[in-house]
Amino acid sequence: MPELRERLQSELTDAMRAKDATRKSALRMLISAIRNAEIPEAPKEETDTRIERVALDDSAVVAVIQKQVKQRRDSIDQFRAAKREDLALKEEAELAILVEYLPAAPSTAEIEAVAARIIAETSASGPKDMGKVMPRVVQELGGRAEGRAINEVVRRLLGS
């Protein structure tokens, strides 16, 4: 079992012992999302109903955590738009817990350095070249930075 997954399971046990309902809820949902991601997609005609899970490595677990973080942020925006501050606060508390398990995000300066280098390599000259630059920057940063932050930096550097 990968290290991060073991850590999550251990911290869930600790949260249960400490009777920390918010942490327990957030970790249970995260572990459930990870378990769902371990289920491979099966062909439609397959008659065997047994499920063989595929163990995720730490980078795949981080991708699941990032997806959960994005869902929480979207939920917070929707709850605030619906004037449901109570639910938004609950989601924010869970979001704070999930963010603890993500690798440190690069600074804006680091994103700018990577983006500037890739812009130079691809000879990008304006906003029309966003499609050349964005995928390479996202790939190089390995999912450590949010797409929104990368997009803002690349747009600024390309002068749009």
N, C-alpha and C positions, 0 to 999 in steps of 0.2 A: 504494500500500500504506500503510495507516495507520501512524502513528509507533510505537505500542506493538509492533505485529507486527514491524516492522523491527528494533526494539531487541531483541526476543526472539531473532530470527534471528542478529543480530550477536553477542549474548552466548552463543548456542549455539556459534558458531564460536570465540569466545574460550575457552569451556570445553573445547572439543575440543583446542585448541592447548595449553592448560594441563594437559591430561589430568586434569581434574576430573570423575571418573565420576559423582558424585552430581548435580552441577549439569547435566551433559550429559544424564543420564537424565531428570531432572525437566523440563528445557526441551524435550527431544524429545517427552515425553508431552504436555506442554502444547501444543506446536505441532501435534501430531497431533489433539488435542481441538479446537483452533481450526479446523483444516482440515476436520474432521468437521462442525463447526457451520456451515461455509460451504456444505455440500451441502443444497440445498433439498429438501423432501419432494415427490416426484413422484406424480402420480395413478397409480393401479394399472393403468389400461388403456393407459397410454402405451407405445408400442412402441419409441420412440427411446431407446437406452440411453446416449447421450452425457450426461455430467454437466457442467452449467454451474455453476460455483461462484459464490457471491455473496460479494463481499469484505465483511468485517465492519469496522465502524468501531471506534474505540477503546473506546467504551462497551460494545459487544457483546463485545469481547475481554475486557474487565474482568469481564463477566458469566460468561464461560467460565472465567476464572481463579477467580472466587468459587466456581463449581461444583466445580472441581478441589480447592480448599481444603477445602470441605465434605466431599468424598469422602475426602480424606486424614485429616481429623479423625475421621470415622466409622471409617475403617480402623484408626486408632490405638486407638480405644476397643475395637474388636473384637479386635485383636491383644493388647491388655493383658488383656482378659477371657479370652482363650485362653492366657494366660501365654507369649506369644511376644514377649518384650521386644526381641529382635534385629530383628524385622520392624517393631515399633513405633518403634524408634530410626531405622530407615531412612526410614519414612514421616515422622517428625518432621523429619529433615534436609531432605527434599523439600518439606515444608510450609513450612519457614523460607525456602526459596528462592522458592516461589510467592508468599508474603506480600510479598516485596520489590516485586512488580509491582502490588500493589493500592494504590489511593489511601489516604491517611491516614484512619484510622477516626475518627469524631467522638468526643469525650470524653463521659463519662456526663452531664456538665453540659449539653452541647449537645443530647444526646438528650432530657434532661429538659425543656429549654426548648421544643423542638419539640413534644414530647408534651403538655406543659402547655398550650401555645397551642392545639393541636388539640382537646384535651379541652374547653377553654373554648368553642371555635368550635362544637363538636358538642353541647355541653351534656351531655356524658357524666357520669354520676353514680355509676356502680358497675361491678363486674365484668361485669355483663350487657352493658355497652356496649363491651366489648373489640373486637367486630366492627366497630364504627363507627370506632374510633380507629386500630387497628393498620394497616389498609391505607393510610391517609393518611400516617401517620408513616413507614412503609416507603417509600412513593412519594416523600415529600419528602426523605428522606435519600438517595434515589437509589442504594440498594444499598451505600452506604459503610459502614453498620453492620450487624452480624449480627442476624438476627431474634431470636435468643436474648436478646441485650442489650436490644433494643427491648422485647421481651415483658416482661422483668423490670422495666424502668422503668415501662412502662404499667401493669402489675399493681400496682406499689407506689403509683403516683399515683392509681389508681382504688380503692385500699384493699382489694385482695383478698388 
